[in-house]
Amino acid sequence: MSVATRSTKSPSSPPPGPPPRRTGRLFALTGAVVGVIYGYDTGSISGALVFLSEDFHLTDTEKGLVNSILVCGSIVGALLGGKLADALGRKAAMLIVAGSYTVFVALSALAPNVVVLDVVRFLLGIAIGISIVAAPLYIAESTPARTRGASVATYQVATVAGIALTYFVNWGLSDGGHWRLMLGLSAIPAALVLIPLFRLPDTPRWYVLKGRTEKAVEVMALTDPDVDPRAETEAVRAALCEESGGSLRSLLRKPYARATLFVIGLGFFCQITGINAVTYYSPQIFEEMGFTGDGQNFLLPSFVQLASLAATVLAILIIDRLGRRVVLLSGIATMTAMLAVLTAVFGFGDPEGATLWIGFGAILLFTAAFNFGFGSLIWVYAGEAFPAQLRSTGASAMLTADLVANLLIAQFFPSLMTWAGAATTFAGLGLLALAALVFAAATAPETKGRQLEEIQGYWLNGGRWPTPAA
C-alpha cells in the first residue's frame, strides 16, 4: 500500500493567527485539562467513600458498587465515544463531556441516598468514557510527530494532577467528613475547560474525514510547523481513501487484527494490575497497613500522587527521546517488583516500624511506575495504533478493555481484601503484572518520531517496520 509522500514545510508566508508552536501547545494543553476532570473524580471518591459509607451504612459490596457503577457508565461512554468523536468532532465530544460533567458532579454532591448517587455516577461515567476516547484523539491529531508522545502524555499529567489535588482537598475536608464538598468541587475544572474549548478548531484529520480539506490545511498550518500543510493534508486524505470503513469488524480483519490484539491487551493489563485499587481505596489500604493517626490515611495518598506526577513529567521529558518501549517496559517491571514487596510486607503480619514505611514506599513506587509506564503510554498508543478511519474505533476498543478490567478491580477489590487477605490479593496482582510485562515486551511497537499515517505500515508488514526500500 502506498503512502503519500511528505515534504518538510517550504518557505512561505506564515498563516494568520497565533504562531504555530503556540497554537499546537494550546491544543495539547486544552485537551489535557480534560484529564483533570477525570483525575479529580477518581481521587475525590476515594476520600468521600470513607464518610458516605458511614452516612449510608454501606457494605463492602455496596462500596464497590459506588465505584464500579461509574466504570459501567464509562464503558458505555467509551463504546459511544469513537462514533461520537467521528460524527460530531473531537472538540464537540469534549464540549459535551465538560458540560455534562459539571451538571452530574453537582447532582452527585446533592444525592439524598445511595440509589440516587449510583444513578448519577453512572451518567457521570458515560461522560468520562467519552472523554478518555476524545481527548487523546484530539491531542494526537493536533500535534507534530516529534512531540506527539509528550503532548498526549500531558493528558496523564493532568489526570494525576487532578488526583493529587483531590487528595489534598480530601485531607483538608476529612476533619468534618464533608464528602458532599469532596465530590461537588470537581465541577469547577469541568466548567473552566469550556472556555478555551469554544475558541479552538477541531483537528486537521477530522476535517479531512469530513471532506473539509481547506479547513484542514488551515488548521494544519497552525498546529504543525514541521511540515508543508497542504502536502501533509493530502497524505492524510490519501490514507483515508485507501482505508475502508471505520467499523469494529474492520479492527478484527487483516492487517489490523494484530494491532487490535495489542491495544485491547494493553488496555486490559493497564487496569487489571491494580492501579485503581490503590487510587480508589488508598485511605482504606493505608489504614489496613497501620497508618491511622492525624489523618495519615488521607494525607499519605497525596504524597503518593505527587511522586506519580513527577514520574509522569519525567516520562514526558524522555518519551520522544528514548522511545515508547523503554518507558513502558521499565514502568511495568517496577510495578511487578513493588507488588512483590507489598506481598511480603502484608505476608509478615501487621506491618510496623520500618516495615510500615517500606510498605508505604512500595505503594508510592508502584503508583509512580504505573503513571510513568502504563499511564503515559496507553493514551499515546490509543492515538497512534490505527489509521485515521479506524483511530476512534480502535481507541474505543482499547479503552473499553481498560474499563472492563477497571470494573473488576473497583467492584471486587474490597471484598478480596476481606476474604483472601491483603498478602494474597497483592500476590495475585503481582502475577498479573508479570504477565503484562511479557505481553508488552512481545507486542508493543516503537513508534517514536513516526507520522500517524506512517505507523500503519508496521501492521501492514506483519508487526515489523518495513525497510526503506519497501
C-alpha positions as CSV (number, residue, x, y, z in Angstrom):
1,M,0.0,0.0,0.0
2,S,1.4,3.4,-0.9
3,V,1.6,6.3,1.4
4,A,1.5,9.8,0.0
5,T,4.9,11.5,0.0
6,R,5.5,14.2,2.7
7,S,7.8,17.1,2.4
8,T,9.1,19.4,5.1
9,K,7.4,22.8,5.2
10,S,8.5,25.0,2.3
11,P,9.2,28.7,2.9
12,S,6.1,30.7,2.6
13,S,4.3,33.5,4.4
14,P,3.1,32.4,7.8
15,P,-0.7,31.8,8.2
16,P,-2.7,34.4,10.1
17,G,-3.3,33.8,13.8
18,P,-1.1,32.8,16.7
19,P,2.3,31.3,16.0
20,P,2.1,27.5,15.1
21,R,4.1,26.2,18.0
22,R,2.0,28.2,20.4
23,T,-1.3,27.0,18.9
24,G,-0.1,23.4,18.9
25,R,0.7,23.7,22.6
26,L,-2.7,25.2,23.3
27,F,-4.4,22.2,21.6
28,A,-2.4,19.8,23.7
29,L,-3.0,21.8,26.9
30,T,-6.7,22.2,26.4
31,G,-7.2,18.5,25.6
32,A,-5.0,17.5,28.6
33,V,-7.0,19.7,31.0
34,V,-10.0,17.3,30.3
35,G,-7.8,14.8,32.2
36,V,-8.0,16.9,35.3
37,I,-11.8,16.3,35.3
38,Y,-11.2,12.5,35.1
39,G,-8.5,12.6,37.7
40,Y,-10.4,14.8,40.1
41,D,-13.3,12.5,40.2
42,T,-11.1,9.4,40.6
43,G,-9.4,10.9,43.6
44,S,-12.5,12.6,45.2
45,I,-14.5,9.4,45.5
46,S,-11.6,7.7,47.5
47,G,-12.0,10.2,50.3
48,A,-15.7,10.7,50.0
49,L,-16.3,6.9,50.2
50,V,-15.0,6.7,53.7
51,F,-17.6,9.1,55.0
52,L,-20.6,8.5,52.7
53,S,-20.2,4.8,53.6
54,E,-20.9,5.7,57.2
55,D,-23.8,8.1,56.3
56,F,-25.5,5.5,54.0
57,H,-24.4,2.4,56.0
58,L,-22.7,0.7,53.0
59,T,-21.4,-2.9,52.9
60,D,-18.2,-3.8,51.2
61,T,-20.2,-4.8,48.1
62,E,-22.1,-1.5,48.1
63,K,-18.8,0.4,48.4
64,G,-17.5,-1.4,45.4
65,L,-20.7,-0.6,43.5
66,V,-20.3,3.2,44.1
67,N,-17.0,2.9,42.2
68,S,-17.9,0.2,39.7
69,I,-21.2,1.8,38.6
70,L,-19.2,4.8,37.3
71,V,-16.9,2.4,35.4
72,C,-20.0,0.7,33.9
73,G,-21.1,4.1,32.6
74,S,-17.5,4.7,31.4
75,I,-17.7,1.5,29.3
76,V,-20.9,2.7,27.7
77,G,-19.2,6.1,27.1
78,A,-16.1,4.6,25.6
79,L,-18.2,2.5,23.2
80,L,-20.1,5.6,22.2
81,G,-17.1,7.9,22.2
82,G,-15.5,6.8,19.0
83,K,-18.7,7.2,16.9
84,L,-19.5,10.5,18.6
85,A,-16.0,11.9,18.0
86,D,-16.2,10.9,14.4
87,A,-19.8,12.2,13.8
88,L,-19.6,15.5,15.7
89,G,-15.9,16.0,16.0
90,R,-13.3,15.6,18.7
91,K,-13.9,19.1,20.0
92,A,-17.7,18.8,20.1
93,A,-17.3,15.5,22.1
94,M,-15.2,17.2,24.7
95,L,-17.6,20.1,25.0
96,I,-20.4,17.6,25.7
97,V,-18.2,15.9,28.3
98,A,-17.3,19.1,30.1
99,G,-20.8,20.4,30.2
100,S,-22.5,17.2,31.3
101,Y,-19.8,16.5,33.9
102,T,-20.4,19.9,35.5
103,V,-24.1,19.0,35.9
104,F,-23.6,15.4,37.1
105,V,-21.0,16.1,39.8
106,A,-23.2,18.8,41.3
107,L,-26.1,16.3,41.4
108,S,-23.9,13.7,43.0
109,A,-23.0,16.1,45.8
110,L,-26.7,16.6,46.5
111,A,-27.6,12.9,46.4
112,P,-30.1,12.0,49.2
113,N,-29.3,8.3,49.2
114,V,-27.0,5.8,47.6
115,V,-29.5,4.8,44.9
116,V,-29.6,8.3,43.5
117,L,-25.8,8.6,43.9
118,D,-25.3,5.4,41.9
119,V,-27.6,6.6,39.1
120,V,-25.9,10.0,38.8
121,R,-22.4,8.3,38.9
122,F,-23.5,6.0,36.0
123,L,-24.4,9.1,33.9
124,L,-21.1,10.7,35.0
125,G,-19.3,7.6,33.9
126,I,-20.7,7.9,30.4
127,A,-19.3,11.4,30.2
128,I,-15.9,10.2,31.4
129,G,-15.9,7.3,29.0
130,I,-16.4,9.7,26.1
131,S,-13.6,12.0,27.4
132,I,-11.0,9.3,27.6
133,V,-11.6,8.5,23.9
134,A,-12.0,12.0,22.6
135,A,-9.3,13.9,24.5
136,P,-6.3,11.7,23.5
137,L,-7.5,11.7,19.9
138,Y,-7.8,15.5,19.9
139,I,-4.2,15.9,21.2
140,A,-2.7,13.2,19.0
141,E,-4.2,14.5,15.8
142,S,-3.3,18.1,16.5
143,T,0.4,17.9,17.5
144,P,3.6,17.3,15.4
145,A,5.1,13.8,15.2
146,R,8.3,14.8,17.0
147,T,6.4,16.0,20.1
148,R,3.2,13.8,19.9
149,G,4.3,11.3,22.6
150,A,4.9,14.1,25.1
151,S,1.8,16.0,24.1
152,V,-0.5,13.0,24.5
153,A,1.2,12.1,27.8
154,T,0.2,15.5,29.1
155,Y,-3.3,14.0,29.4
156,Q,-1.9,11.7,32.0
157,V,-0.1,14.5,33.8
158,A,-3.4,16.4,34.0
159,T,-5.1,13.2,35.3
160,V,-2.5,12.6,38.0
161,A,-2.5,16.3,38.9
162,G,-6.3,16.1,39.4
163,I,-6.0,13.1,41.6
164,A,-3.2,14.7,43.7
165,L,-5.2,17.9,44.1
166,T,-8.2,15.9,45.2
167,Y,-6.3,14.0,47.9
168,F,-5.1,17.3,49.5
169,V,-8.7,18.6,49.3
170,N,-9.9,15.3,50.9
171,W,-7.4,15.7,53.7
172,G,-8.5,19.3,54.3
173,L,-12.1,18.3,54.4
174,S,-11.7,15.0,56.3
175,D,-11.9,16.5,59.7
176,G,-15.6,17.3,59.3
177,G,-16.3,14.4,56.9
178,H,-17.5,16.8,54.2
179,W,-18.0,14.2,51.5
180,R,-20.5,16.3,49.5
181,L,-18.0,19.0,49.1
182,M,-15.3,16.5,48.1
183,L,-17.5,15.4,45.2
184,G,-19.0,18.7,44.3
185,L,-15.8,20.8,44.0
186,S,-14.8,18.8,40.8
187,A,-17.4,20.8,38.9
188,I,-15.0,23.8,38.9
189,P,-12.3,22.4,36.5
190,A,-15.1,21.0,34.2
191,A,-16.7,24.4,33.8
192,L,-13.3,26.2,33.3
193,V,-12.2,23.9,30.4
194,L,-15.3,25.0,28.4
195,I,-13.7,28.5,27.9
196,P,-10.6,27.5,25.7
197,L,-12.5,24.7,24.0
198,F,-15.0,27.1,22.5
199,R,-12.2,29.1,20.9
200,L,-10.2,26.3,19.3
201,P,-11.0,24.5,16.0
202,D,-11.3,20.7,15.6
203,T,-8.3,18.6,14.4
204,P,-7.0,18.6,10.8
205,R,-7.6,14.9,10.4
206,W,-11.2,15.2,11.5
207,Y,-11.7,18.0,8.9
208,V,-10.2,15.7,6.2
209,L,-12.5,12.9,7.4
210,K,-15.5,15.2,6.7
211,G,-14.2,16.4,3.4
212,R,-13.3,19.9,4.6
213,T,-9.8,20.0,3.0
214,E,-9.2,23.7,3.0
215,K,-10.1,24.0,6.7
216,A,-7.7,21.1,7.4
217,V,-4.9,22.8,5.6
218,E,-5.5,26.0,7.6
219,V,-5.5,24.2,10.9
220,M,-2.5,22.0,9.9
221,A,-0.5,25.2,9.3
222,L,-1.4,26.4,12.8
223,T,-0.5,23.2,14.6
224,D,2.5,21.6,12.8
225,P,5.3,23.9,11.8
226,D,7.5,20.9,10.7
227,V,5.5,20.0,7.5
228,D,4.1,21.5,4.4
229,P,0.4,21.8,5.5
230,R,-1.1,21.1,2.0
231,A,1.2,18.1,1.4
232,E,0.5,16.7,4.8
233,T,-3.2,17.2,4.4
234,E,-3.0,15.4,1.1
235,A,-1.2,12.5,2.7
236,V,-3.9,12.2,5.3
237,R,-6.6,12.3,2.6
238,A,-4.8,9.6,0.6
239,A,-4.5,7.4,3.6
240,L,-8.2,7.8,4.3
241,C,-9.1,6.9,0.7
242,E,-7.1,3.7,0.9
243,E,-8.7,2.5,4.1
244,S,-12.2,1.0,4.1
245,G,-14.7,1.8,6.8
246,G,-14.3,2.5,10.5
247,S,-16.3,-0.3,11.9
248,L,-15.4,-2.7,14.7
249,R,-15.4,-5.5,12.2
250,S,-12.6,-3.8,10.3
251,L,-10.5,-4.0,13.5
252,L,-10.8,-7.8,13.5
253,R,-9.6,-8.3,9.9
254,K,-6.1,-8.2,8.5
255,P,-3.9,-6.2,8.6
256,Y,-5.2,-4.6,11.8
257,A,-6.2,-7.7,13.8
258,R,-2.6,-7.7,15.3
259,A,-2.9,-4.0,16.2
260,T,-6.3,-4.7,17.8
261,L,-4.9,-7.6,19.9
262,F,-2.1,-5.3,21.1
263,V,-4.3,-2.3,22.1
264,I,-7.0,-4.5,23.8
265,G,-4.4,-6.5,25.7
266,L,-2.6,-3.3,26.7
267,G,-5.8,-1.7,27.8
268,F,-6.9,-4.7,29.9
269,F,-3.5,-5.2,31.6
270,C,-3.3,-1.4,32.3
271,Q,-6.1,-1.7,34.9
272,I,-6.2,-5.4,36.0
273,T,-2.7,-4.9,37.5
274,G,-4.4,-2.9,40.3
275,I,-3.7,0.8,39.9
276,N,-7.2,1.9,40.7
277,A,-7.3,-0.5,43.7
278,V,-4.8,1.9,45.2
279,T,-6.4,5.1,43.8
280,Y,-10.0,4.2,44.8
281,Y,-9.2,2.6,48.2
282,S,-5.9,4.1,49.3
283,P,-7.3,5.5,52.6
284,Q,-8.5,2.0,53.5
285,I,-5.3,0.4,52.3
286,F,-3.2,2.8,54.4
287,E,-5.5,2.2,57.4
288,E,-5.1,-1.6,57.0
289,M,-1.4,-1.1,56.8
290,G,-1.4,0.8,60.2
291,F,-1.4,4.5,59.2
292,T,-4.3,5.8,61.3
293,G,-3.0,8.8,63.3
294,D,-3.7,12.5,62.5
295,G,-5.4,11.7,59.2
296,Q,-2.4,9.9,57.8
297,N,-4.5,7.6,55.7
298,F,-5.8,10.7,53.9
299,L,-2.5,12.7,53.8
300,L,-0.1,9.9,52.6
301,P,-2.0,9.3,49.3
302,S,-1.4,12.9,48.5
303,F,2.4,12.4,48.6
304,V,1.9,9.2,46.6
305,Q,0.2,11.2,43.8
306,L,2.8,13.9,43.9
307,A,5.5,11.3,43.3
308,S,3.3,9.9,40.4
309,L,3.0,13.4,39.0
310,A,6.8,13.7,39.0
311,A,7.1,10.3,37.3
312,T,4.6,11.3,34.6
313,V,6.5,14.5,33.9
314,L,9.7,12.5,33.6
315,A,8.0,10.2,31.1
316,I,7.0,13.3,29.0
317,L,10.6,14.5,29.0
318,I,12.1,11.2,27.7
319,I,9.2,9.6,25.8
320,D,10.1,11.2,22.5
321,R,13.9,10.7,23.1
322,L,14.3,7.2,24.4
323,G,11.1,5.8,22.8
324,R,7.9,4.2,23.9
325,R,9.1,0.7,24.7
326,V,11.8,1.7,27.2
327,V,9.3,3.8,29.1
328,L,6.5,1.2,29.1
329,L,8.6,-1.9,30.0
330,S,10.6,-0.2,32.8
331,G,7.4,1.1,34.3
332,I,5.7,-2.4,34.3
333,A,8.8,-4.1,35.6
334,T,8.9,-1.7,38.6
335,M,5.2,-2.3,39.3
336,T,5.8,-6.0,39.3
337,A,8.7,-5.6,41.8
338,M,6.7,-3.4,44.1
339,L,3.7,-5.7,44.2
340,A,6.2,-8.5,45.3
341,V,7.3,-6.1,48.1
342,L,3.7,-5.4,49.2
343,T,3.0,-9.1,49.2
344,A,5.9,-9.7,51.6
345,V,5.0,-6.7,53.8
346,F,1.5,-7.9,54.4
347,G,2.6,-11.6,54.5
348,F,4.6,-11.0,57.6
349,G,1.6,-9.9,59.6
350,D,0.7,-6.4,60.8
351,P,3.4,-4.1,59.5
352,E,5.1,-1.8,62.0
353,G,8.1,0.4,62.3
354,A,10.5,0.2,59.3
355,T,8.3,-2.4,57.6
356,L,5.4,0.0,57.7
357,W,7.4,2.6,55.8
358,I,8.7,0.0,53.4
359,G,5.0,-0.7,52.6
360,F,4.4,3.0,52.0
361,G,7.4,3.3,49.8
362,A,6.3,0.2,47.8
363,I,2.8,1.8,47.2
364,L,4.5,5.1,46.2
365,L,6.8,3.5,43.7
366,F,4.1,1.2,42.4
367,T,1.8,4.1,41.6
368,A,4.6,6.3,40.2
369,A,5.8,3.4,38.0
370,F,2.3,2.9,36.7
371,N,2.0,6.6,35.7
372,F,5.5,6.5,34.2
373,G,4.8,3.5,32.0
374,F,1.2,2.3,31.5
375,G,-0.4,5.6,32.5
376,S,1.5,7.7,30.0
377,L,1.7,5.2,27.1
378,I,-1.9,4.0,27.0
379,W,-3.0,7.4,25.7
380,V,-0.1,7.5,23.2
381,Y,-0.8,4.1,21.8
382,A,-4.6,4.8,21.7
383,G,-4.0,7.7,19.4
384,E,-1.2,6.1,17.3
385,A,-2.0,2.5,16.7
386,F,-4.6,2.9,13.9
387,P,-5.1,4.9,10.7
388,A,-7.5,7.8,10.7
389,Q,-10.7,6.0,9.8
390,L,-10.1,3.3,12.5
391,R,-8.5,5.5,15.1
392,S,-11.5,6.5,17.2
393,T,-13.0,2.9,16.9
394,G,-9.7,1.4,18.0
395,A,-9.3,3.9,20.8
396,S,-12.8,2.9,22.0
397,A,-12.0,-0.8,21.9
398,M,-8.7,-0.3,23.8
399,L,-10.4,1.9,26.5
400,T,-13.4,-0.5,26.8
401,A,-10.9,-3.3,27.6
402,D,-9.3,-0.9,30.1
403,L,-12.6,-0.1,31.7
404,V,-13.8,-3.7,31.9
405,A,-10.6,-4.5,33.9
406,N,-11.2,-1.4,36.0
407,L,-14.7,-2.5,36.7
408,L,-13.5,-5.9,38.1
409,I,-10.9,-4.1,40.3
410,A,-13.4,-1.5,41.5
411,Q,-16.1,-4.0,42.4
412,F,-14.1,-6.9,43.9
413,F,-11.0,-5.4,45.5
414,P,-12.7,-4.5,48.9
415,S,-14.2,-8.0,49.1
416,L,-10.9,-9.7,48.1
417,M,-9.1,-7.8,50.8
418,T,-11.6,-9.0,53.4
419,W,-11.9,-12.6,52.1
420,A,-8.4,-13.5,50.9
421,G,-6.3,-11.0,52.8
422,A,-4.0,-8.3,51.7
423,A,-1.0,-10.5,51.0
424,T,-2.9,-12.9,48.7
425,T,-4.6,-10.0,46.9
426,F,-1.3,-8.2,46.1
427,A,0.4,-11.5,45.1
428,G,-2.4,-12.1,42.5
429,L,-1.9,-8.5,41.2
430,G,1.8,-9.2,41.0
431,L,1.3,-12.3,38.8
432,L,-0.9,-10.2,36.5
433,A,1.8,-7.5,36.3
434,L,4.3,-10.1,35.3
435,A,2.0,-11.3,32.6
436,A,1.6,-7.7,31.4
437,L,5.4,-7.3,31.2
438,V,5.7,-10.4,29.0
439,F,2.8,-9.3,26.8
440,A,4.1,-5.7,26.3
441,A,7.6,-6.9,25.5
442,A,6.3,-9.2,22.8
443,T,3.8,-6.9,21.2
444,A,4.5,-3.2,21.8
445,P,5.9,-1.3,18.7
446,E,8.3,1.5,18.8
447,T,6.5,4.5,17.2
448,K,8.9,7.3,18.2
449,G,9.0,10.0,15.6
450,R,6.7,8.3,13.1
451,Q,3.9,10.2,11.4
452,L,0.4,8.8,12.2
453,E,-0.2,7.6,8.7
454,E,3.3,6.0,8.5
455,I,2.6,3.8,11.5
456,Q,0.1,1.8,9.6
457,G,3.0,0.3,7.6
458,Y,4.1,-1.6,10.7
459,W,0.9,-3.5,10.9
460,L,0.7,-4.0,7.1
461,N,4.1,-5.6,7.3
462,G,3.0,-8.2,9.9
463,G,4.2,-6.3,13.0
464,R,7.6,-5.3,11.6
465,W,8.8,-1.9,10.3
466,P,9.2,-2.1,6.5
467,T,12.6,-1.5,5.1
468,P,13.3,1.9,3.5
469,A,13.3,0.3,0.0
470,A,9.9,-1.3,0.7
